[in-house]
Amino acid sequence: MQATQEKRMVNLEDKRTIEQAKVIAIKYLEKGNFKIVAQDYTSTAGVADYVFYEKDDLVFASVGLGDNEGNFPEHDCSSERKAAERIALDYFTSHPHINSCRVRFDNIDVCFAGPSGQQAMVKHHRDAYSTDDDYSPIG
């Protein structure tokens, strides 16, 4: 089943749907009064769909897309965490003015439902790769 889900994620027809999921995610963030500082931040390590502040935490978030049956995506936390850490390090290297904040890695998953996918549900996984490690840039 996992292989089927991965196949759907790269299917060209679903490209539009992941873009719709990002639109839903940004609406969720704006409604929640998160301070968005970057969209599609790209580094040599990969892409953070959103970088935002929640209170004093600087958050690097990726948007996930559920399948057509209403199931939220599964995450490979180990490899995703390593990539997120490298993206965060690149971000701090290119933004040296940022210091003394807690860093967090979140997943914002969107699942479409209804006869034609007109309804969406957001599942916000705060600190998705938690290992009790505390990340803080020191400038």
C-alpha atoms as one frame of an Amber mdcrd trajectory, in Angstrom:
protein
   0.000   0.000   0.000   2.861   2.394   0.736   4.196   1.999  -2.806   0.758
   2.860  -4.188   0.607   6.012  -2.074   4.096   7.084  -3.198   3.069   6.478
  -6.815   0.079   8.767  -6.360   2.301  11.465  -4.901   4.413  11.670  -8.070
   1.610  11.178 -10.580   1.410  14.296 -12.771  -2.356  14.471 -12.301  -1.783
  14.886  -8.546   0.564  17.861  -9.001  -2.499  20.102  -8.955  -3.719  18.437
  -5.755  -0.477  19.013  -3.805  -0.691  22.650  -4.879  -4.257  22.721  -3.549
  -2.995  21.188  -0.297  -0.463  24.016  -0.006  -3.254  26.559  -0.528  -5.246
  24.917   2.287  -2.133  24.857   4.505  -1.426  28.570   3.979  -5.054  29.402
   4.810  -4.700  27.341   7.983  -1.494  29.182   8.946  -2.944  32.616   8.201
  -6.098  31.854  10.165  -3.999  30.659  13.108  -2.009  33.905  13.198   1.304
  32.213  12.496   3.927  34.657  11.223   5.019  33.247   7.861   8.559  34.302
   6.908   9.217  32.078   3.878   7.360  29.923   1.382   9.068  27.140  -0.568
  12.426  27.880   1.068  14.939  25.980  -1.052  18.382  24.936   0.102  20.956
  22.423  -1.058  19.347  19.939   1.358  15.791  20.275   0.043  12.699  22.432
   0.436  10.735  23.616   3.455   7.232  24.367   2.220   6.811  27.008   4.946
   9.021  28.701   7.496   7.059  30.529  10.173   7.051  31.675  13.764   4.656
  30.286  16.330   5.223  32.450  19.385   9.009  32.273  19.885   9.540  29.035
  17.924  10.905  29.179  14.388   9.167  26.364  12.519  10.200  24.558   9.342
   7.150  22.803   7.927   6.415  20.449   5.096   2.988  19.876   3.597   1.819
  16.311   3.099  -1.068  15.028   1.030  -3.397  12.213   2.016  -4.611   9.600
  -0.432  -7.933   9.574  -2.278  -9.482   7.342   0.392  -9.232   9.873   3.239
  -6.025   8.565   4.816  -3.384  11.000   5.995   0.156  10.347   4.731   2.697
   8.320   6.663   6.089   9.887   7.305   9.592   8.459   7.395  10.590  10.521
  10.405  14.250   9.542  10.471  15.150  10.629   6.930  12.726  13.585   6.957
  14.237  14.827  10.224  17.775  14.711   8.826  16.730  16.675   5.743  14.821
  19.218   7.881  17.874  19.729  10.097  20.079  20.428   7.055  17.485  22.830
   5.627  17.347  24.674   8.966  21.139  24.899   9.106  21.203  26.354   5.578
  18.474  28.818   6.566  20.437  30.065   9.575  23.593  30.346   7.491  21.772
  32.615   5.040  19.949  34.532   7.826  22.695  35.254  10.398  20.596  37.916
  12.164  18.373  35.199  13.683  19.427  34.030  17.112  18.044  32.811  20.406
  14.935  31.042  19.205  13.786  27.478  19.543  13.658  25.545  16.266  10.876
  23.103  15.504  10.027  20.809  12.595   6.331  20.341  11.780   4.242  18.464
   9.244   1.016  19.977   7.991  -0.979  17.222   6.335  -4.041  17.831   4.200
  -6.616  15.230   3.295  -9.397  15.916   0.792 -12.780  14.229   1.197 -16.264
  14.306  -0.230 -17.578  13.133  -3.592 -15.332  15.473  -5.567 -12.736  16.301
  -2.923 -14.357  19.621  -2.071 -13.814  19.248   1.705 -10.390  19.315   3.347
  -9.075  18.451   6.790  -5.754  19.697   8.154  -3.674  17.720  10.621  -0.865
  19.818  12.129   1.890  17.673  13.645   3.825  20.045  15.896   7.387  18.945
  16.612   6.834  15.999  14.274  10.341  14.587  14.593  10.689  15.114  18.331
  13.588  13.350  19.990  13.706  15.660  23.000  16.591  17.437  21.283  16.451
  21.198  21.610  17.626  23.192  18.606  18.610  26.837  19.091  20.845  28.929
  16.867  23.430  30.902  18.793  24.723  33.918  16.898
